[in-house]
Amino acid sequence: MLISNCFRKFSSVAAAALLLCSIPATQAEPLTLEVNPRTNTIETSVELTPLVSFDLKIKFDNAVGLSAENISVDAQLLNVNDPALTSRLPDSLLTALPTAFPVQLSITPDPSKGFSFSGAYEIEIYTKSLHYTEGSPLRLFHSHANATFEDMTTMTGAGSMRVRGNGGQFSDFVILADLRSKSDVINTKFTRMQSFVTAQQTNLGYAAVTALDNALSAINSALAAQQTGQALAATQQLINLLESDDGTLFPNVWRSAGDLVNVQGRLLGMATTLRYSLRTL
C-alpha cells in the first residue's frame, strides 16, 4: 500500500511506532476528569491498554459552568481499517490512523447544562505510545458531527509525542499520519477558512466582513505568488486581529445548547493551524 511505502521515508523509530501490531477496537469509555474552574482547565491521564496511554489537557481563556457534570470526554480504540473511520479521512491513501495509537477522543458537553466558553480553547495530547522525530507526519485532527477529519495542529513536539491544537467547537479528535504534500495541506486549510468566512458573512457586520476579506486576500495573494514569508506575516496579522477583538466584531461565544457560532474561536483555530503549516513549509 502507498501508506506503507511512504512510511519508509521517516526514521525507523517513527516507523516502528506506527507499524506495531493492530490493537483491537473497543467501545467508547467515559474518562474521569480533573476539572479546575479557577484555571479553566480539564485534565486526565488514561491507560486504555498496556501499550496505549495518554495525557489530555484542555484549556479555556474564559469558561462558565465548567465542571465534570457538564462535560464528558470519551476514549475509544478504533479499527484502523473500519470504513466508518476511513470514509472520514481527508485522503484514504495519504492519511491514516497509526496502529500504535488508534484512539478517538470525543468531547461532548451536556446540551441541557449551562456550560459556555469564549474565544478558542487549546487541546493538548501527550502520549508515550508514539515517538516524535524530526519530520514526523503525525498531526492532530478533529471532526464535527461525523464530518471529514480536519488538521488542527498548532504544535508537535517530543517527549514522546505531544500535539496541540486550537478550536471553537467540540468534536472528535484523533492523531493521524498525514503524508499529503505540505502545499496541499496549506491550500486545504486556506480554502476551509475562506469557505467558513463566506458562510458566516450574514452573521457579521460590514467592518468584520471587510477586515476578514482584506486579511484573506493578503494571504491568498502571497500563497499564489509562493511567498511563504509574506503568507506567514499576513496570517499572523489575521491572528492578531482576531485575538484583539473582545467579541464586538466577531461573535466569540460557544455554549452547550449549540445555538451560537463561535466565529472568533473557529477562525483562530483555522488561522493558527495554517500558521503552523506555513512555518514547517
HELIX and SHEET records of a PDB file:
HELIX    1   1 LEU A    2  PHE A    7  1                                   6    
HELIX    2   2 SER A   12  LEU A   18  1                                   7    
HELIX    3   3 PRO A   83  THR A   86  1                                   4    
HELIX    4   4 LYS A  182  GLN A  200  1                                  19    
HELIX    5   5 GLN A  201  ASN A  203  5                                   3    
HELIX    6   6 TYR A  206  ALA A  224  1                                  19    
HELIX    7   7 THR A  228  SER A  244  1                                  17    
HELIX    8   8 VAL A  263  ARG A  279  1                                  17    
SHEET    1   A 5 GLU A  29  PRO A  30  0                                        
SHEET    2   A 5 ILE A  71  LEU A  77 -1                                        
SHEET    3   A 5 VAL A 103  PRO A 109 -1                                        
SHEET    4   A 5 ASP A 172  ASP A 178 -1                                        
SHEET    5   A 5 THR A  95  ALA A  96 -1                                        
SHEET    1   B 6 GLU A  29  PRO A  30  0                                        
SHEET    2   B 6 ILE A  71  LEU A  77 -1                                        
SHEET    3   B 6 VAL A 103  PRO A 109 -1                                        
SHEET    4   B 6 ASP A 172  ASP A 178 -1                                        
SHEET    5   B 6 LEU A 138  SER A 143 -1                                        
SHEET    6   B 6 GLU A 150  ASP A 151 -1                                        
SHEET    1   C 6 GLU A  34  ASN A  36  0                                        
SHEET    2   C 6 THR A  41  GLU A  47 -1                                        
SHEET    3   C 6 SER A  53  LYS A  59 -1                                        
SHEET    4   C 6 TYR A 121  THR A 127 -1                                        
SHEET    5   C 6 MET A 161  GLY A 167 -1                                        
SHEET    6   C 6 THR A 153  ALA A 158 -1                                        
SHEET    1   D 3 ASN A  62  VAL A  64  0                                        
SHEET    2   D 3 SER A 116  SER A 118 -1                                        
SHEET    3   D 3 VAL A 253  ARG A 255 -1                                        
END                                                                             
